[in-house]
Amino acid sequence: MNRRVIKSDIVAQMAEQSNLSQKSINELVSATFRHLISGVCNDGSASIHGFGRFELTEHKEKRIRNPQTGKMQTVDAKKSVKFTPCTDLKERVNARNAAFLR
């Protein structure tokens, strides 16, 4: 259950299911990732139909209290990426969790 899927797993499986070399598949997967990253960085979002949406979110600068020292500190503004899965993916994950917990 804790096994992570890494890029080389994707490349190997796609090469196995097609008549293309792993090198060709690796270039295709890398180009796809570059396109997604470019979409998020330049346009603020990127979507893969049937998988989900990546969105750029901005967090404002804020003041917090350090719990160890009690001093107030400033946390700089930053950007992060939020992933929202598509409905089908959510349903499949929840169905698997429901079966796993029984």
Summary of the structure (lengths in Angstrom):
residues: 102
radius of gyration: 19.6
end to end distance: 15.2
largest distance: 62.1
contacts: 207
relative contact order: 0.11
helix: 47%
strand: 27%
